[in-house]
């Protein structure tokens, strides 16, 4: 129909069957053919079909029929890179090539506004899985993200991938309308929210000569945060950097301050600002706490060895780290200060421990001393109280070097210079508790007796304050002798022994030298070595109260005589032959030879040869021995006279002439019991009587009006009260 001989020609041919129309255009030897067959339009180049528009208005490039399951308006297929789409724009502007997606509800003719969550663009990857192209491996989709309106279409982008073993995709990341990025999180409320079902890990990796960095950039008057949250607390912990003062803080436990590192490189535990401490120091490391646990420092070492943890303080005169410049005599190599707040500041010391060089140091030679200081009342700086020098000598009291192994250069009449002892457990010192303390001396064979023998000890309980010299009753070895010396003058170098206590407990006083107590019988105990009659006088500030004279002979009547304050009137005499006489009487017959207070367990029978009754079942006793009932009864014995007082209480109903044993046998006759008894809840016409029986027992009976001795009718609760005496054999 139209022919341009210079360039091309157009030929339209209608087939005989009326089913095909062909059109050909030739330009520079390129042939394009198009035909309509059964409602399809095809395009051919170079003799091969290049594109087809089928009856469903699908555009097929590289395919003639369309793939099953694709069902898209445009399909591009190829066996090489020609299955790609390339957009190129060349223009003198900032604009770029564009791929536009338009979405509306309703129809093309009548579009309606989109709704929240509508998908406005979707890019999906369908790989061939060996069966078909129905599986998905990844998808990028864009949705309305909120309520849209005129000039208001909030949107989000979602990134999805298929997991290993899956054919559909799962959301991995989204960018919300607020610009928040959620990785594993569908509702991110922060700029970046990373969430994982297992471990959530962010890796920043560098290669080669470059470093890996994570940088948080803020204005210089703001704070940078790294926050840690959980389901219960969105700000459980954090790391923050305050750019206004160049200070970094670490917080845990509901955002509680744990540590601060300030611009002066100080590390502050549980506090935000540094404090001036004792000795005028503001330390690089400070810790704050309000309880014993929070104000404590613990160092633990766990190792299969004998070594433990260390705290090391070191000093050099150099000016750089690791410098080996030698220190000098008197240099401080370490200090520990203790302090407290005075209401104004904390630059107040209560005590200190100092380490100093104690001599001239050299290679592998570093003599040292420790100085201990405390602060007196009314001061804020400590004063030296104790020093241990390089020789191990200790000085307590005033400052300065010790002159002996232990030197105490302080004391008072009230408090003394040295106090030893503690509670009986050897640990504490508390009120109303038994105290004990001791000083020991090593034995000759110190390997056998490492504790040595006791020189002096103290013991104090609620009723006693004791001094033990030379030993103790247990837990310590004792001295075999204790000797006391005096000198003739304050400058005398030769002294005289005045008192000696030997291993048998014998004591010698007086001219001991050459007459030691072991020269006498151990039965003497105390020996006063003096020519004539040994005498002891008791005086009260020069006023004699009493005098003791030792025996002047070996007669039975001689002995220790006690005189009154005049020294002439005899008060009492402890006879050599035994007994005590009084007021100048020396006769043996008048001497008091026995006195005792005791108790015994009486045996009670229904008669002198009857059945034995059971205590607390058949009867009980009441006496002065205890405040209640007891199976023991008390007595007092003066010479050969025994005095007894008690009550017999029946716990059964019975009738018998009961027999009770005595603590001592009585003298000669069965009737030498003198005293009386009374009764309660006993039916008797003439009373109750007692009668000695068998030499060491007595009977209790009921008297009749005729004087007969009958059984006593007892009831539960009946009592007999006894108050009598008798003479022993």
C-alpha positions as CSV (number, residue, x, y, z in Angstrom):
1,X,0.0,0.0,0.0
2,X,2.9,2.3,0.6
3,X,6.4,2.2,-0.9
4,X,9.5,4.3,-0.1
5,X,12.0,3.0,-2.6
6,X,14.9,4.7,-0.8
7,X,14.4,3.1,2.6
8,X,11.6,0.5,3.0
9,X,8.4,-1.1,1.9
10,X,5.2,-2.2,3.6
11,X,3.3,-5.3,2.4
12,X,0.0,-6.4,3.8
13,X,-1.2,-9.8,2.8
14,X,-4.5,-11.4,3.6
15,X,-4.5,-15.1,3.7
16,X,-6.9,-17.2,1.7
17,X,-8.5,-18.7,4.8
18,X,-9.0,-15.2,6.3
19,X,-7.1,-16.3,9.5
20,X,-3.9,-14.4,9.2
21,X,-2.7,-10.9,8.3
22,X,1.0,-10.4,7.8
23,X,2.9,-7.2,7.8
24,X,6.5,-6.7,6.9
25,X,8.9,-3.7,7.2
26,X,12.4,-3.8,5.9
27,X,15.0,-1.2,7.0
28,X,18.6,-1.7,6.3
29,X,18.2,-5.5,6.0
30,X,16.2,-5.9,9.3
31,X,12.9,-7.7,8.9
32,X,10.0,-7.3,11.4
33,X,6.9,-9.4,11.1
34,X,3.7,-9.2,12.9
35,X,0.6,-11.3,12.6
36,X,-2.7,-11.8,14.3
37,X,-3.6,-15.4,14.8
38,X,-6.6,-16.3,17.0
39,X,-6.6,-12.9,18.7
40,X,-2.8,-12.7,19.3
41,X,-0.3,-10.2,18.0
42,X,3.3,-11.4,17.4
43,X,6.5,-9.6,16.6
44,X,9.4,-11.2,14.8
45,X,13.0,-10.1,14.2
46,X,15.6,-11.9,12.2
47,X,13.2,-14.6,11.4
48,X,12.3,-15.4,15.1
49,X,9.5,-14.4,17.3
50,X,10.6,-11.6,19.7
51,X,7.4,-10.6,21.5
52,X,3.8,-11.6,21.6
53,X,0.6,-10.0,23.0
54,X,-1.8,-12.9,23.6
55,X,-5.5,-12.9,23.8
56,X,-5.3,-12.2,27.6
57,X,-3.4,-9.0,26.9
58,X,-0.3,-10.5,28.3
59,X,3.0,-9.3,26.9
60,X,5.4,-12.3,26.4
61,X,9.0,-11.6,25.6
62,X,11.1,-14.7,24.9
63,X,8.1,-17.1,25.2
64,X,5.1,-17.9,23.0
65,X,2.6,-19.3,25.5
66,X,3.4,-18.0,29.0
67,X,4.4,-20.1,32.0
68,X,1.8,-22.0,34.1
69,X,1.3,-20.3,37.4
70,X,2.9,-17.0,36.3
71,X,-0.3,-15.2,35.2
72,X,1.4,-11.7,34.9
73,X,0.8,-9.0,32.3
74,X,4.5,-8.9,31.3
75,X,6.7,-11.9,31.2
76,X,10.3,-11.8,30.0
77,X,12.2,-15.0,29.5
78,X,15.6,-15.9,28.2
79,X,18.4,-18.3,28.5
80,X,21.0,-15.6,29.2
81,X,21.3,-12.1,30.7
82,X,18.8,-10.8,28.2
83,X,16.1,-11.6,30.7
84,X,17.0,-8.3,32.5
85,X,15.5,-4.9,32.4
86,X,17.8,-1.8,32.1
87,X,16.5,1.7,32.5
88,X,18.7,4.5,31.3
89,X,18.1,8.3,31.5
90,X,20.4,10.9,30.1
91,X,19.3,14.5,30.8
92,X,20.7,17.7,32.2
93,X,18.9,17.3,35.5
94,X,19.0,15.5,38.9
95,X,16.2,13.1,37.8
96,X,16.9,9.4,37.3
97,X,15.3,6.6,35.4
98,X,12.1,5.6,37.3
99,X,10.2,2.4,37.8
100,X,6.7,3.5,39.0
101,X,4.0,1.5,40.6
102,X,0.5,3.0,41.0
103,X,-2.1,1.4,43.3
104,X,-5.8,2.3,43.8
105,X,-8.9,0.6,45.0
106,X,-12.0,0.5,42.8
107,X,-11.4,0.4,39.0
108,X,-9.2,2.2,36.4
109,X,-12.2,4.2,35.4
110,X,-13.3,4.9,39.0
111,X,-10.2,4.6,41.3
112,X,-10.8,4.7,45.1
113,X,-8.4,5.6,48.0
114,X,-6.1,2.9,49.3
115,X,-6.4,1.6,52.8
116,X,-3.9,0.8,55.7
117,X,-1.7,-2.3,54.9
118,X,-2.5,-2.2,51.1
119,X,0.4,-3.6,49.0
120,X,1.4,-0.9,46.6
121,X,4.5,-2.6,45.0
122,X,5.9,-6.1,45.3
123,X,9.1,-7.7,43.9
124,X,9.1,-11.4,44.3
125,X,11.8,-14.0,43.3
126,X,10.4,-17.3,42.1
127,X,13.3,-19.8,41.5
128,X,12.7,-23.1,39.7
129,X,12.7,-25.8,42.4
130,X,13.0,-28.8,40.0
131,X,9.3,-29.0,39.6
132,X,8.0,-25.5,38.8
133,X,8.4,-21.8,39.5
134,X,5.8,-21.7,42.3
135,X,8.3,-21.4,45.2
136,X,9.4,-18.1,46.7
137,X,13.0,-17.3,47.8
138,X,12.7,-13.6,48.6
139,X,10.3,-10.6,48.3
140,X,10.4,-6.9,48.7
141,X,7.0,-5.3,49.2
142,X,5.8,-1.8,49.8
143,X,2.6,-1.2,51.8
144,X,0.4,1.6,53.1
145,X,1.5,2.0,56.8
146,X,-1.3,4.0,58.4
147,X,-4.5,5.8,57.5
148,X,-4.1,7.6,54.1
149,X,-5.7,10.8,52.9
150,X,-5.2,13.6,50.4
151,X,-1.5,14.2,50.1
152,X,-1.0,11.7,52.9
153,X,0.1,8.1,52.1
154,X,2.3,6.7,54.9
155,X,4.2,3.7,53.7
156,X,6.5,0.9,54.8
157,X,8.9,-1.4,53.0
158,X,9.1,-5.1,53.9
159,X,12.0,-7.4,53.1
160,X,11.2,-11.2,53.2
161,X,13.3,-14.3,52.6
162,X,12.5,-18.1,52.6
163,X,14.2,-20.2,55.3
164,X,16.0,-23.3,54.5
165,X,13.4,-26.0,53.8
166,X,10.6,-23.5,53.1
167,X,8.9,-22.5,49.8
168,X,7.3,-19.3,51.2
169,X,8.9,-16.2,52.5
170,X,9.1,-14.8,56.1
171,X,9.5,-11.2,57.0
172,X,13.1,-10.4,58.0
173,X,13.2,-6.6,58.0
174,X,10.8,-3.6,57.6
175,X,11.1,0.2,57.4
176,X,8.1,1.9,58.9
177,X,6.5,5.2,58.0
178,X,8.5,6.8,60.8
179,X,11.8,5.6,59.3
180,X,12.3,3.0,62.1
181,X,14.0,-0.2,60.9
182,X,12.9,-3.5,62.4
183,X,15.0,-6.6,61.8
184,X,13.1,-9.6,63.1
185,X,10.6,-7.1,64.6
186,X,7.3,-6.1,62.9
187,X,6.6,-3.1,65.1
188,X,9.9,-1.2,65.7
189,X,9.6,1.7,68.0
190,X,13.2,2.9,67.7
191,X,15.3,3.9,64.7
192,X,16.8,0.3,64.6
193,X,15.2,-2.7,66.4
194,X,16.9,-6.0,66.0
195,X,15.0,-9.1,67.3
196,X,15.8,-12.8,67.0
197,X,14.1,-16.0,68.1
198,X,17.5,-17.3,69.2
199,X,20.6,-15.2,69.5
200,X,20.5,-11.7,68.2
201,X,24.0,-10.7,67.1
202,X,25.2,-7.7,65.2
203,X,28.7,-8.2,63.7
204,X,30.9,-5.3,62.6
205,X,33.9,-6.8,60.8
206,X,36.8,-5.1,59.0
207,X,39.5,-6.7,56.8
208,X,43.0,-5.8,56.0
209,X,44.6,-2.8,57.7
210,X,41.3,-1.2,58.7
211,X,39.6,-1.2,62.1
212,X,36.0,-2.1,62.9
213,X,34.1,0.7,64.6
214,X,30.7,1.5,65.9
215,X,30.2,5.3,66.1
216,X,27.4,7.1,67.9
217,X,27.4,10.8,66.9
218,X,25.5,13.5,68.8
219,X,25.8,17.2,69.3
220,X,28.4,18.2,71.9
221,X,25.8,19.1,74.5
222,X,23.9,15.9,74.3
223,X,24.2,12.3,75.7
224,X,24.9,9.1,73.7
225,X,23.2,6.0,75.0
226,X,23.4,2.2,74.6
227,X,20.4,0.8,76.4
228,X,19.6,-2.7,77.5
229,X,15.9,-3.7,77.9
230,X,13.7,-6.7,78.6
231,X,10.0,-7.5,78.6
232,X,9.6,-5.9,82.1
233,X,11.9,-2.9,81.7
234,X,12.7,-1.0,78.6
235,X,15.6,0.7,80.4
236,X,17.0,-2.0,82.6
237,X,20.6,-1.0,82.0
238,X,22.6,1.4,79.8
239,X,26.0,2.8,78.8
240,X,25.9,6.5,78.4
241,X,28.4,9.1,77.4
242,X,27.7,12.7,78.5
243,X,29.4,15.1,76.0
244,X,28.9,18.1,78.2
245,X,31.5,16.9,80.7
246,X,33.1,14.0,78.8
247,X,31.9,11.4,81.3
248,X,30.9,7.8,80.7
249,X,28.5,5.9,82.9
250,X,27.4,2.3,83.2
251,X,24.0,1.5,84.7
252,X,22.2,-1.7,85.6
253,X,19.2,-2.9,87.6
254,X,16.4,-0.5,86.5
255,X,18.9,2.1,85.4
256,X,20.8,2.2,88.7
257,X,24.3,3.9,88.4
258,X,27.1,1.3,88.7
259,X,30.2,3.0,87.5
260,X,31.4,6.4,86.2
261,X,34.6,7.2,84.3
262,X,35.1,11.0,84.3
263,X,37.2,13.3,82.2
264,X,40.1,12.9,84.6
265,X,40.2,9.2,84.0
266,X,38.8,8.5,87.5
267,X,36.8,5.3,87.9
268,X,33.9,5.9,90.3
269,X,31.9,2.9,91.5
270,X,28.2,3.8,92.3
271,X,28.8,7.5,92.2
272,X,28.7,10.2,89.5
273,X,31.3,12.7,90.9
274,X,34.7,12.4,92.6
275,X,35.3,13.1,96.3
276,X,38.3,14.5,98.1
277,X,39.6,11.8,100.5
278,X,41.9,11.8,103.6
279,X,45.5,13.0,103.1
280,X,44.2,15.6,100.6
281,X,43.8,12.9,97.9
282,X,41.1,12.6,95.1
283,X,41.9,9.0,94.1
284,X,41.6,7.6,90.6
285,X,39.4,4.7,91.9
286,X,36.5,5.5,94.3
287,X,33.6,3.3,95.5
288,X,30.4,4.4,97.2
289,X,28.1,2.1,99.1
290,X,25.5,2.3,101.9
291,X,25.6,-1.3,103.1
292,X,28.4,-3.7,104.1
293,X,28.2,-5.5,100.7
294,X,28.1,-2.3,98.5
295,X,31.0,-0.7,100.4
296,X,33.3,-3.7,100.3
297,X,36.0,-4.8,97.9
298,X,36.5,-8.5,97.2
299,X,39.3,-10.2,95.3
300,X,39.0,-13.9,94.6
301,X,41.6,-16.3,93.2
302,X,40.7,-19.9,92.3
303,X,43.7,-22.0,91.4
304,X,45.2,-25.4,92.2
305,X,48.1,-23.9,94.1
306,X,49.0,-22.5,97.5
307,X,48.9,-18.9,96.3
308,X,46.1,-16.4,96.9
309,X,45.1,-13.0,95.5
310,X,47.4,-9.9,95.8
311,X,47.1,-6.2,96.5
312,X,50.4,-4.6,95.4
313,X,51.5,-1.0,96.1
314,X,54.8,0.0,94.6
315,X,57.0,3.1,94.4
316,X,59.7,4.4,92.0
317,X,61.4,7.8,91.8
318,X,61.1,7.7,88.0
319,X,58.5,9.7,86.2
320,X,57.2,7.1,83.7
321,X,55.3,3.8,84.1
322,X,57.7,1.0,84.7
323,X,60.6,3.3,85.6
324,X,63.3,1.6,87.8
325,X,64.7,4.8,89.4
326,X,65.8,3.7,92.9
327,X,63.9,4.9,96.0
328,X,65.6,6.5,99.0
329,X,65.7,5.9,102.8
330,X,62.4,7.2,104.3
331,X,60.5,7.1,101.0
332,X,56.8,6.0,101.3
333,X,56.2,2.8,99.2
334,X,52.5,2.5,100.1
335,X,49.8,4.0,102.3
336,X,46.4,2.9,103.4
337,X,44.2,5.7,104.9
338,X,40.9,5.4,106.8
339,X,38.7,8.4,107.1
340,X,35.2,9.8,107.7
341,X,33.0,12.8,107.0
342,X,33.0,15.5,109.6
343,X,29.8,17.2,108.4
344,X,31.8,19.4,106.0
345,X,34.0,17.1,103.9
346,X,35.7,13.7,104.0
347,X,39.3,14.9,104.1
348,X,39.6,13.5,107.7
349,X,41.7,10.5,108.7
350,X,40.8,8.2,111.5
351,X,43.9,5.9,111.0
352,X,46.6,5.0,108.5
353,X,49.1,2.3,107.7
354,X,52.3,3.4,106.0
355,X,55.1,1.5,104.4
356,X,58.5,3.2,104.2
357,X,62.0,2.4,103.1
358,X,63.9,1.7,106.4
359,X,67.6,2.1,105.4
360,X,69.7,2.4,102.3
361,X,68.2,0.4,99.4
362,X,70.2,-1.3,96.7
363,X,70.0,-4.1,94.1
364,X,67.9,-6.9,95.6
365,X,68.1,-5.0,98.9
366,X,64.9,-3.1,100.0
367,X,64.7,-2.7,103.9
368,X,61.3,-1.6,105.0
369,X,59.2,-0.6,108.0
370,X,55.4,-0.4,108.7
371,X,54.0,2.5,110.6
372,X,50.5,2.4,112.2
373,X,48.7,5.6,113.0
374,X,45.5,6.6,114.7
375,X,43.8,10.1,115.1
376,X,43.3,11.4,118.6
377,X,40.1,13.1,119.7
378,X,40.0,16.7,118.5
379,X,42.2,16.1,115.4
380,X,41.7,15.2,111.8
381,X,45.3,13.9,111.0
382,X,46.6,10.6,112.5
383,X,49.5,10.2,114.9
384,X,52.0,7.3,114.9
385,X,51.1,4.7,117.5
386,X,53.2,1.6,116.4
387,X,56.2,0.9,114.3
388,X,57.7,-2.4,113.0
389,X,61.2,-1.7,111.7
390,X,63.3,-3.7,109.2
391,X,64.8,-5.8,112.0
392,X,61.3,-6.9,113.1
393,X,61.5,-4.8,116.3
394,X,58.2,-3.4,117.5
395,X,57.6,-0.1,119.2
396,X,54.2,0.9,120.7
397,X,53.5,4.4,121.9
398,X,55.6,7.3,120.8
399,X,57.0,7.7,117.3
400,X,60.5,6.5,116.6
401,X,62.6,3.4,116.1
402,X,62.2,0.5,118.6
403,X,65.3,-0.4,120.7
404,X,64.2,-3.9,121.6
405,X,62.0,-6.7,120.1
406,X,59.0,-5.2,121.9
407,X,59.1,-1.7,123.3
408,X,56.0,-0.1,124.9
409,X,56.7,3.6,125.5
410,X,53.4,4.7,126.9
411,X,51.2,4.0,130.0
412,X,49.0,5.3,132.7
413,X,48.1,4.3,136.3
414,X,44.5,3.8,135.3
415,X,44.9,1.9,132.0
416,X,48.4,0.4,132.3
417,X,50.8,-0.1,129.5
418,X,50.0,-3.6,128.4
419,X,46.7,-5.6,128.5
420,X,46.4,-9.2,127.4
421,X,43.4,-11.4,127.2
422,X,40.0,-11.7,125.6
423,X,36.8,-13.6,125.9
424,X,37.2,-17.3,126.8
425,X,36.9,-18.2,123.1
426,X,40.0,-16.2,122.5
427,X,38.4,-14.0,119.9
428,X,36.2,-11.2,121.2
429,X,36.2,-8.8,124.1
430,X,32.7,-8.1,125.3
431,X,31.0,-7.2,128.6
432,X,29.7,-9.8,131.0
433,X,31.8,-12.6,129.5
434,X,34.6,-14.7,131.0
435,X,38.0,-13.4,130.0
436,X,41.4,-15.1,129.9
437,X,44.9,-14.2,128.7
438,X,48.4,-15.5,129.2
439,X,52.1,-14.9,128.4
440,X,54.2,-18.0,127.6
441,X,57.9,-18.8,127.6
442,X,59.4,-21.5,125.3
443,X,60.6,-24.8,126.8
444,X,64.1,-26.1,126.6
445,X,62.8,-28.5,124.0
446,X,60.7,-26.1,122.0
447,X,59.9,-28.7,119.3
448,X,58.2,-30.9,121.9
449,X,56.3,-28.1,123.6
450,X,55.7,-25.5,120.9
451,X,53.3,-23.5,123.2
452,X,56.0,-23.2,125.9
453,X,55.1,-22.9,129.6
454,X,52.9,-20.2,131.1
455,X,54.7,-17.3,132.9
456,X,51.6,-15.3,133.9
457,X,47.9,-15.5,133.0
458,X,44.7,-13.7,133.9
459,X,41.3,-15.1,134.4
460,X,38.1,-13.1,135.1
461,X,34.5,-14.3,135.5
462,X,31.4,-12.9,137.2
463,X,32.8,-13.6,140.6
464,X,36.6,-13.6,140.2
465,X,39.5,-11.7,138.8
466,X,42.5,-14.1,139.0
467,X,46.2,-13.9,138.3
468,X,47.8,-17.2,137.5
469,X,51.6,-17.2,137.8
470,X,53.7,-20.1,136.4
471,X,50.9,-22.2,134.9
472,X,47.2,-23.0,134.8
473,X,44.9,-25.9,135.5
474,X,44.7,-27.0,131.8
475,X,45.7,-26.2,128.2
476,X,49.2,-25.0,129.2
477,X,52.5,-26.3,130.6
478,X,53.6,-25.0,133.9
479,X,56.8,-23.7,135.4
480,X,58.6,-26.2,137.7
481,X,59.7,-23.4,140.0
482,X,58.8,-19.8,140.6
483,X,61.4,-17.6,142.3
484,X,61.2,-14.0,143.6
485,X,64.3,-11.8,144.1
486,X,65.0,-8.5,145.6
487,X,68.1,-6.3,145.4
488,X,69.9,-4.4,148.1
489,X,69.6,-1.2,146.0
490,X,68.4,0.2,142.7
491,X,71.8,-0.3,141.2
492,X,72.6,-3.7,142.7
493,X,73.5,-6.3,140.1
494,X,73.6,-9.2,142.6
495,X,70.2,-10.1,144.0
496,X,68.9,-12.3,146.8
497,X,66.2,-14.9,146.4
498,X,63.4,-14.2,148.9
499,X,60.5,-16.6,148.0
500,X,60.5,-19.9,146.1
501,X,57.6,-22.1,145.0
502,X,58.8,-25.6,143.9
503,X,57.3,-28.2,141.7
504,X,55.4,-29.8,144.6
505,X,53.8,-26.5,145.6
506,X,56.0,-26.0,148.6
507,X,56.7,-22.4,149.4
508,X,59.8,-21.1,151.2
509,X,60.0,-17.5,152.4
510,X,62.8,-15.7,154.2
511,X,66.4,-16.9,153.9
512,X,65.7,-19.1,151.0
513,X,69.3,-19.4,149.5
514,X,70.8,-22.7,150.8
515,X,67.4,-23.6,152.4
516,X,65.2,-24.3,149.4
517,X,61.8,-25.8,150.2
518,X,62.7,-29.1,148.6
519,X,65.1,-29.7,151.5
520,X,62.0,-30.2,153.7
521,X,59.1,-32.6,153.6
522,X,56.5,-31.8,150.9
523,X,53.9,-32.0,153.6
524,X,55.0,-28.7,155.0
525,X,53.6,-26.8,152.0
526,X,54.6,-23.3,153.3
527,X,58.0,-23.0,155.0
528,X,58.9,-19.7,156.7
529,X,62.6,-20.0,157.3
530,X,63.4,-18.0,160.5
531,X,65.2,-18.7,163.7
532,X,63.0,-19.0,166.8
533,X,59.2,-19.0,166.4
534,X,58.0,-18.0,162.9
535,X,55.4,-15.3,163.1
536,X,52.8,-13.7,160.8
537,X,51.2,-10.4,161.6
538,X,48.1,-8.9,159.9
539,X,48.0,-5.2,159.9
540,X,45.7,-2.5,158.6
541,X,47.8,0.6,157.6
542,X,50.1,0.1,160.6
543,X,47.4,-1.1,163.1
544,X,47.9,-4.8,163.9
545,X,44.6,-6.7,163.6
546,X,45.9,-10.2,164.3
547,X,49.1,-12.3,164.7
548,X,49.9,-15.9,163.9
549,X,52.7,-17.6,165.7
550,X,54.1,-20.9,164.5
551,X,54.8,-23.8,166.8
552,X,57.7,-23.2,169.2
553,X,58.0,-26.9,170.2
554,X,56.9,-30.4,169.1
555,X,54.4,-31.0,172.0
556,X,50.8,-32.1,171.2
557,X,49.4,-28.8,172.6
558,X,51.7,-26.6,170.5
559,X,50.5,-25.4,167.1
560,X,49.5,-22.3,165.3
561,X,48.2,-19.7,167.7
562,X,46.1,-16.7,166.8
563,X,46.5,-13.6,169.0
564,X,44.5,-10.5,169.2
565,X,45.9,-7.1,168.1
566,X,48.0,-6.8,171.2
567,X,49.8,-10.0,170.4
568,X,49.4,-11.2,174.0
569,X,45.9,-12.6,174.3
570,X,45.3,-16.0,172.7
571,X,42.1,-16.2,170.6
572,X,42.4,-19.7,169.1
573,X,44.9,-22.5,168.8
574,X,45.2,-25.1,166.1
575,X,46.7,-27.9,168.1
576,X,49.5,-30.0,166.8
577,X,47.7,-33.0,168.3
578,X,44.5,-32.2,166.5
579,X,41.4,-30.0,167.2
580,X,40.8,-26.4,167.9
581,X,40.7,-24.8,171.3
582,X,39.6,-21.2,172.1
583,X,40.6,-18.4,174.5
584,X,43.7,-19.9,175.9
585,X,42.2,-23.4,176.6
586,X,44.7,-26.1,175.5
587,X,43.0,-29.2,176.9
588,X,42.6,-32.0,174.3
589,X,39.2,-32.9,175.8
590,X,37.8,-29.4,175.0
591,X,39.1,-29.3,171.4
592,X,36.6,-29.0,168.6
593,X,37.7,-31.8,166.2
594,X,34.9,-32.0,163.6
595,X,32.3,-29.8,161.8
596,X,30.5,-30.6,158.6
597,X,27.3,-29.9,156.7
598,X,26.1,-32.6,154.3
599,X,23.2,-34.6,153.0
600,X,22.3,-38.3,152.6
601,X,19.6,-40.4,150.9
602,X,17.5,-42.0,153.6
603,X,16.1,-45.5,153.0
604,X,12.4,-45.8,154.1
605,X,10.9,-49.2,155.0
606,X,7.5,-50.3,156.3
607,X,9.4,-51.6,159.4
608,X,13.0,-52.1,160.4
609,X,13.0,-55.4,158.5
610,X,10.0,-54.5,156.2
611,X,9.6,-53.7,152.5
612,X,11.5,-50.7,151.1
613,X,9.3,-48.0,149.9
614,X,9.8,-46.2,146.5
615,X,10.7,-42.5,146.5
616,X,8.3,-40.2,144.6
617,X,5.8,-43.1,144.2
618,X,5.1,-43.8,147.9
619,X,6.6,-40.7,149.5
620,X,8.8,-37.6,149.1
621,X,11.0,-35.6,151.5
622,X,11.1,-31.8,152.1
623,X,14.1,-30.2,153.6
624,X,16.4,-27.2,153.5
625,X,18.5,-29.0,150.9
626,X,16.4,-27.7,148.0
627,X,13.4,-25.4,147.6
628,X,11.3,-28.3,146.5
629,X,11.1,-32.1,147.1
630,X,14.3,-34.2,146.9
631,X,15.3,-37.7,147.8
632,X,18.2,-36.2,149.8
633,X,18.0,-34.8,153.4
634,X,20.5,-32.4,155.0
635,X,22.3,-32.6,158.3
636,X,24.8,-30.6,160.4
637,X,27.5,-32.4,162.4
638,X,29.4,-30.6,165.2
639,X,31.8,-32.8,166.9
640,X,29.8,-36.0,167.5
641,X,26.5,-34.3,167.6
642,X,24.2,-34.6,164.5
643,X,21.3,-32.2,163.9
644,X,18.5,-33.1,161.4
645,X,15.4,-31.4,160.3
646,X,13.1,-32.5,157.4
647,X,9.5,-33.4,156.4
648,X,8.1,-36.8,155.3
649,X,5.2,-36.6,152.9
650,X,3.1,-39.7,152.1
651,X,1.8,-40.1,148.6
652,X,-0.2,-43.3,149.3
653,X,-2.9,-44.5,151.8
654,X,-1.2,-47.0,154.1
655,X,-0.8,-48.1,157.8
656,X,2.6,-49.1,159.1
657,X,5.3,-48.3,161.6
658,X,7.8,-46.9,159.1
659,X,11.6,-47.1,159.5
660,X,14.1,-44.4,158.2
661,X,17.9,-44.7,157.9
662,X,20.3,-42.1,159.4
663,X,23.5,-40.6,158.0
664,X,25.7,-41.9,160.9
665,X,25.3,-44.7,163.5
666,X,24.3,-43.4,166.9
667,X,26.0,-44.0,170.2
668,X,25.3,-47.1,172.3
669,X,21.5,-47.1,173.1
670,X,18.6,-47.3,170.7
671,X,16.9,-44.5,172.6
672,X,19.5,-41.7,172.2
673,X,17.4,-39.6,169.7
674,X,16.4,-36.3,171.2
675,X,13.8,-34.0,169.5
676,X,10.2,-33.8,168.5
677,X,8.0,-34.5,165.5
678,X,4.7,-33.1,164.5
679,X,2.1,-34.3,161.9
680,X,-0.5,-33.2,159.5
681,X,-3.6,-35.2,158.2
682,X,-2.8,-38.2,160.5
683,X,-5.5,-39.7,162.8
684,X,-3.8,-40.5,166.1
685,X,-5.1,-40.3,169.6
686,X,-1.9,-39.4,171.5
687,X,0.6,-38.3,168.8
688,X,3.6,-39.5,166.8
689,X,6.8,-40.8,168.3
690,X,10.4,-41.7,167.3
691,X,12.6,-44.5,168.5
692,X,16.1,-45.5,167.5
693,X,16.3,-48.9,165.9
694,X,19.2,-51.1,164.8
695,X,22.0,-48.6,165.5
696,X,21.6,-46.5,162.3
697,X,17.8,-46.2,161.7
698,X,14.8,-45.0,163.6
699,X,11.1,-45.9,163.7
700,X,8.1,-43.6,163.5
701,X,4.9,-44.9,165.3
702,X,1.6,-43.7,166.5
703,X,1.1,-43.5,170.3
704,X,-2.0,-44.7,172.0
705,X,-3.5,-43.2,175.2
706,X,-2.2,-46.4,176.9
707,X,1.3,-45.7,175.6
708,X,1.4,-48.4,172.9
709,X,3.5,-48.1,169.8
710,X,1.1,-48.6,166.9
711,X,1.2,-48.3,163.1
712,X,0.7,-44.9,161.7
713,X,-2.4,-44.5,159.5
714,X,-1.2,-42.5,156.5
715,X,-3.2,-40.9,153.7
716,X,-2.2,-39.4,150.4
717,X,-1.0,-36.0,151.6
718,X,-0.2,-36.9,155.2
719,X,3.0,-35.3,156.6
720,X,5.4,-35.9,159.5
721,X,7.8,-33.0,160.5
722,X,11.1,-34.0,162.2
723,X,13.5,-31.8,164.2
724,X,15.9,-33.9,166.3
725,X,19.6,-34.6,167.1
726,X,21.6,-37.5,168.3
727,X,25.2,-38.4,169.2
728,X,27.3,-40.5,166.9
729,X,29.3,-43.5,168.0
